[in-house]
Amino acid sequence: MQTYNEETAGPFLENLSEWRFKENAIEKDFKFKNFSQALAFIVQVGVFAEKMNHHPELFNVYNKVNIRLNTHDSGGVTTKDFDLAGQIESLFQ
């Protein structure tokens, strides 16, 4: 599977609000009103991830969630990461 670097990921990231390429992954920070909303969001992301068989790194502190995506078995960012990021973005539309 093709992997992307910071330069080649650029066109994909243009379509994803506030996602950034960092340390061989793409990531985004989310902020919610409270812990309950943050936790509900994590559960929704988990459902998408499980259906895609592609599991993100999720970090949560109270109302803040950081999601980091890369394809571990490919050693970098692949289209699977951009697809999952797009699914995550759909939660806000």
DATA-V888825 format. One record per backbone hydrogen bond with DSSP energy under -0.5 kcal/mol. NH is the residue of the N-H (numbers start at 1). CO is the residue of the C=O. E is the energy in kcal/mol with one decimal. If there is no record, write none. Layout:
BEGIN
nh=NH co=CO e=E
nh=NH co=CO e=E
END
This chain:
BEGIN
nh=4 co=77 e=-2.4
nh=9 co=5 e=-2.2
nh=10 co=6 e=-0.6
nh=10 co=7 e=-0.8
nh=12 co=9 e=-0.8
nh=13 co=9 e=-2.2
nh=14 co=10 e=-1.6
nh=15 co=12 e=-1.1
nh=16 co=13 e=-1.7
nh=17 co=15 e=-0.5
nh=19 co=16 e=-1.3
nh=20 co=27 e=-2.3
nh=22 co=20 e=-0.5
nh=22 co=25 e=-3.1
nh=26 co=69 e=-2.5
nh=27 co=20 e=-2.4
nh=28 co=67 e=-1.9
nh=30 co=65 e=-3.2
nh=32 co=63 e=-2.7
nh=38 co=34 e=-1.9
nh=39 co=35 e=-2.9
nh=40 co=36 e=-2.3
nh=41 co=37 e=-2.1
nh=42 co=38 e=-2.1
nh=43 co=39 e=-2.1
nh=44 co=40 e=-2.1
nh=45 co=41 e=-2.6
nh=46 co=42 e=-2.4
nh=47 co=43 e=-1.8
nh=48 co=44 e=-1.9
nh=49 co=45 e=-2.9
nh=50 co=46 e=-2.5
nh=51 co=47 e=-2.1
nh=52 co=48 e=-1.9
nh=53 co=49 e=-0.7
nh=53 co=50 e=-0.7
nh=54 co=49 e=-2.3
nh=56 co=54 e=-0.5
nh=57 co=68 e=-2.7
nh=58 co=56 e=-0.6
nh=59 co=66 e=-2.4
nh=61 co=64 e=-2.2
nh=64 co=61 e=-2.5
nh=65 co=30 e=-2.4
nh=66 co=59 e=-2.7
nh=67 co=28 e=-2.5
nh=68 co=57 e=-2.4
nh=69 co=26 e=-3.3
nh=71 co=76 e=-3.1
nh=72 co=70 e=-1.0
nh=74 co=71 e=-1.5
nh=75 co=71 e=-1.1
nh=75 co=72 e=-0.7
nh=76 co=71 e=-1.5
nh=77 co=4 e=-0.7
nh=81 co=78 e=-1.1
nh=82 co=78 e=-1.3
nh=83 co=79 e=-2.7
nh=84 co=80 e=-2.2
nh=85 co=81 e=-2.4
nh=86 co=82 e=-2.1
nh=87 co=83 e=-1.9
nh=88 co=84 e=-2.5
nh=89 co=85 e=-2.5
nh=90 co=86 e=-1.5
nh=91 co=88 e=-1.4
nh=92 co=89 e=-2.1
nh=93 co=90 e=-1.3
END
